[in-house]
């Protein structure tokens, strides 16, 4: 007899397991995972007919919740999978009705107030993206995980800018993805360009809903950037083309100056890659699958010309009384 698959959330509040206490009231739990630049978030919807969650059990803002989804017999009898969502800090509580409900919203506890809000002014000289990321990660108690070649800088300024926003800006200029997960600060070139590891195939008939778009709007054919030529002692321009972009695409002009022609070429290529990677994108909803997390890749089949390899930019895992489902926002990998 084939083992029955079951999904159960496990929830700790202030390090105490409250799974059993929460179960009679839990309407839904949604965990959203982002591939780049945003804090993962959590939403818990609770029935509040007795007024417990809006009264004596009212959760505290700033309190921490740890969540995982335990997927029993997922790979066969006795072969379980656990989706470790992470630790979250409550930042919003909403009461509504009728019927009376309380919604608790939280963001990843790794994205501390200091990391996302404290503005700093610094001049970084004769350094690199990896060195800057390493120093910022260490300051905030995170381990840096690095993928791809380094990016050197003669000088880069952080002016009244929080560390997270500053690092995100540098990563986007270099066409890298930035993510915080499991006490790690992850910077990846591969995830940004071609997506992470291929974890499976999604057939059209296996989707509950889908919507895919193939567009030309805001897709750029070329990028113009300026650089200083030390021999000629003048400001010159370089135009880099994207051969994969539609011929009707516009030319993007960057209002910034690079230090050399080689830097201008890298900067233009990075910006074209970042802007154009969403040429074909979409959303789909499938039966719950804990392997479908942000940053991985999937193969879409039976979607006609829209079939192909797609990178998952955002995944949303929802557990409710109706079951378990996964919603994806994804983009096709440009070959």
C-alpha positions in Angstrom: 0.0 0.0 0.0 1.4 3.4 -1.0 2.1 5.7 1.9 -0.1 8.8 2.1 1.6 12.2 1.7 0.8 14.7 4.4 2.0 18.2 5.1 2.1 19.7 8.6 3.5 23.0 9.7 5.7 23.2 12.7 5.7 26.6 14.5 7.7 27.9 17.3 6.9 31.2 19.1 9.7 32.7 21.2 11.4 29.2 20.8 8.4 27.4 22.3 6.6 24.8 20.1 3.0 26.1 19.7 2.0 23.9 16.8 -0.7 21.9 18.7 -2.0 25.1 20.4 -2.3 26.9 17.1 -3.9 24.0 15.1 -7.6 24.6 16.0 -7.4 28.2 14.9 -5.0 28.0 11.9 -6.8 29.0 8.7 -3.7 29.4 6.5 0.1 29.8 6.6 1.9 31.4 3.7 5.7 31.6 3.3 7.2 33.7 0.5 10.7 33.2 -0.6 12.6 35.7 -2.9 15.6 35.1 -5.1 17.0 38.6 -4.9 17.0 41.7 -2.7 14.0 41.3 -0.5 13.4 39.8 2.9 11.5 36.5 2.9 8.1 36.9 4.6 5.4 35.0 6.5 1.7 35.4 6.9 -0.4 33.4 9.4 -4.3 33.7 9.3 -6.1 32.7 12.5 -9.8 32.2 13.3 -10.6 34.5 16.2 -14.3 33.8 17.0 -13.4 33.5 20.8 -11.3 36.7 20.8 -8.2 35.0 22.0 -5.8 36.2 19.4 -7.0 39.8 19.6 -7.1 39.6 23.4 -5.1 37.5 25.9 -3.1 35.6 23.1 -2.3 38.8 21.2 1.2 38.3 19.7 3.9 40.9 20.4 5.4 43.0 17.6 9.1 42.2 17.2 8.6 38.7 18.7 10.1 35.8 16.7 8.4 32.9 15.0 10.3 29.9 13.5 8.4 27.9 10.9 9.0 24.8 8.8 6.7 22.6 6.7 7.1 18.9 7.3 6.2 16.9 4.2 5.6 13.3 5.4 6.2 10.4 3.0 7.0 13.0 0.2 9.6 10.8 -1.6 7.9 7.5 -0.7 7.1 5.6 2.5 9.2 6.9 5.4 11.1 9.4 3.2 10.2 12.8 4.5 11.1 16.3 3.3 11.3 19.4 5.5 11.0 22.9 4.0 12.8 25.1 6.5 11.2 28.5 6.1 13.3 30.2 8.7 13.0 32.6 11.6 10.7 35.6 11.3 10.1 38.8 13.3 6.5 40.0 13.7 6.0 43.4 12.2 2.2 43.7 11.6 -1.0 42.3 13.2 -4.4 42.8 11.6 -7.8 42.0 13.0 -10.9 41.8 10.7 -14.4 40.4 10.5 -16.9 39.1 10.3 -16.0 36.3 10.6 -13.4 37.4 13.2 -9.8 36.7 12.1 -6.4 37.8 13.0 -3.5 38.0 10.5 0.1 37.9 11.7 2.7 39.2 9.2 6.4 38.9 9.7 9.7 39.3 7.8 12.9 37.4 7.9 14.7 38.0 11.2 18.0 38.0 9.3 17.1 41.4 7.8 17.7 43.3 11.0 16.7 46.9 11.6 20.4 47.8 11.6 21.0 46.1 8.2 18.0 47.6 6.5 17.5 51.0 8.2 20.7 52.4 9.7 22.1 54.8 7.2 25.9 54.9 6.8 28.4 57.1 4.9 31.7 55.6 3.9 34.2 55.8 1.0 35.5 52.4 -0.1 38.8 52.7 -2.0 41.0 50.1 -3.8 38.6 47.3 -2.9 36.1 44.9 -4.5 32.5 43.8 -4.3 33.6 40.6 -2.5 35.7 42.5 0.1 32.8 45.0 0.8 30.3 42.1 1.1 32.6 40.2 3.4 33.0 43.2 5.7 29.3 44.0 5.8 28.4 40.3 6.4 30.9 40.0 9.2 29.5 43.2 10.8 26.0 41.8 10.9 27.0 38.3 12.0 26.4 36.6 8.6 28.6 34.2 6.6 29.3 35.3 3.1 28.7 32.7 0.3 30.2 34.0 -3.0 29.7 32.7 -6.5 31.5 34.2 -9.6 34.4 36.4 -10.4 35.1 39.4 -8.2 34.4 43.0 -9.2 37.2 45.5 -8.4 36.7 49.2 -7.5 39.0 52.1 -7.3 36.5 53.9 -5.2 32.8 53.5 -4.4 30.8 55.7 -2.1 28.1 54.8 0.4 26.3 58.0 1.2 23.5 58.0 3.8 22.6 54.5 2.7 21.7 51.4 4.8 24.1 48.5 4.3 21.5 46.3 2.6 20.4 48.9 0.1 24.0 49.8 -0.6 25.0 46.2 -1.2 21.9 45.5 -3.3 22.8 48.5 -5.5 26.3 47.2 -6.1 25.1 43.7 -6.8 22.6 45.0 -9.4 25.2 47.1 -11.1 27.4 44.0 -11.4 24.5 41.7 -12.4 24.5 39.6 -9.2 21.7 38.3 -7.0 21.8 39.0 -3.3 19.9 36.9 -0.8 19.9 36.3 3.0 19.0 32.8 4.2 20.0 30.6 7.1 22.5 33.0 8.7 24.2 33.5 5.3 24.6 36.4 2.9 24.6 34.9 -0.6 25.9 36.7 -3.7 25.6 34.7 -6.9 26.3 35.4 -10.6 24.9 32.1 -11.8 21.5 32.6 -10.1 21.2 36.0 -11.7 22.2 34.9 -15.2 20.9 31.4 -15.7 19.1 30.5 -12.5 20.0 27.9 -9.9 20.0 24.1 -10.2 17.3 22.4 -12.2 14.9 20.7 -9.8 12.2 19.3 -12.0 9.7 19.6 -14.9 6.3 21.2 -14.8 3.8 20.1 -17.4 1.0 22.4 -18.5 -1.6 19.9 -17.4 -0.1 19.8 -13.9 -0.8 23.5 -13.3 -3.8 24.8 -11.4 -3.4 28.2 -13.1 -0.8 29.8 -15.2 -0.1 33.1 -17.0 3.0 33.6 -19.2 4.1 36.8 -21.1 6.6 37.3 -23.9 7.1 41.1 -24.3 9.1 43.8 -26.0 8.1 46.7 -23.6 11.2 47.9 -21.7 13.4 45.3 -23.3 16.5 47.1 -24.6 18.5 46.5 -27.8 21.5 48.4 -26.7 23.1 50.3 -23.8 25.1 53.5 -24.0 27.6 54.3 -21.2 30.3 56.9 -20.8 33.9 56.4 -19.8 37.1 58.5 -19.4 39.9 57.8 -21.7 43.2 58.7 -19.9 45.3 58.9 -23.1 42.9 61.2 -25.0 41.9 62.9 -21.7 38.3 63.1 -22.7 34.9 61.5 -22.0 33.9 59.0 -24.6 30.9 56.8 -25.1 30.5 53.1 -25.7 27.4 51.4 -27.0 26.9 47.7 -26.2 24.3 45.7 -28.0 22.3 42.7 -26.9 22.0 40.3 -29.8 19.2 38.4 -28.1 16.9 41.4 -27.8 14.2 42.3 -30.3 15.3 44.6 -33.1 12.6 47.1 -32.1 14.2 47.5 -28.7 15.2 50.9 -27.4 18.7 52.1 -26.4 19.2 52.5 -22.7 21.4 55.4 -21.7 23.2 55.2 -18.3 23.7 58.5 -16.6 27.0 57.5 -15.0 30.7 57.5 -15.8 33.0 54.5 -15.9 36.7 54.5 -15.2 37.8 52.8 -18.4 36.5 51.2 -21.6 36.7 47.7 -20.1 34.7 48.8 -17.1 32.2 50.5 -19.5 31.7 47.2 -21.4 31.2 45.2 -18.3 28.7 47.8 -16.9 26.7 48.0 -20.1 26.5 44.2 -20.4 25.5 43.8 -16.8 22.7 46.4 -17.2 21.4 44.8 -20.4 21.3 41.4 -18.7 19.5 42.8 -15.6 16.9 44.7 -17.6 16.3 42.1 -20.3 16.1 38.9 -18.3 12.4 39.4 -17.8 11.6 39.4 -21.5 9.6 36.2 -21.0 8.1 35.8 -17.5 5.0 34.7 -15.7 3.2 33.2 -12.8 1.8 29.7 -12.2 0.2 27.7 -9.4 0.9 24.0 -8.8 0.2 21.5 -6.1 2.5 22.1 -3.2 6.1 21.2 -3.8 8.8 21.9 -1.2 11.6 21.7 -3.8 10.3 24.8 -5.6 12.1 27.6 -3.8 13.3 30.9 -5.0 16.6 30.6 -7.0 16.1 27.2 -8.5 15.2 26.4 -12.1 12.4 24.3 -13.6 11.6 23.0 -17.1 8.2 24.0 -18.5 6.8 21.6 -21.0 3.7 21.6 -23.3 3.5 25.4 -23.3 4.3 25.7 -27.0 6.8 28.4 -27.8 6.8 29.4 -24.2 8.2 26.1 -23.1 11.8 26.0 -21.8 13.9 26.5 -18.7 12.7 29.1 -16.2 14.3 30.5 -13.1 12.1 30.9 -10.0 12.2 34.5 -8.9 9.7 34.1 -6.1 7.9 31.2 -4.5 4.9 31.2 -2.2 4.1 28.1 -0.2 0.6 28.2 1.2 -0.7 25.6 3.7 -4.4 25.8 4.6 -7.4 23.7 5.4 -7.9 23.2 1.7 -4.5 21.7 1.3 -1.0 22.7 0.2 -0.1 24.7 -3.0 2.9 26.5 -4.4 2.7 29.7 -6.4 5.7 30.8 -8.6 6.8 33.9 -10.3 9.4 33.0 -12.9 11.4 34.1 -15.9 12.6 32.2 -18.9 16.4 31.7 -19.0 17.8 33.4 -22.1 19.9 30.9 -23.9 
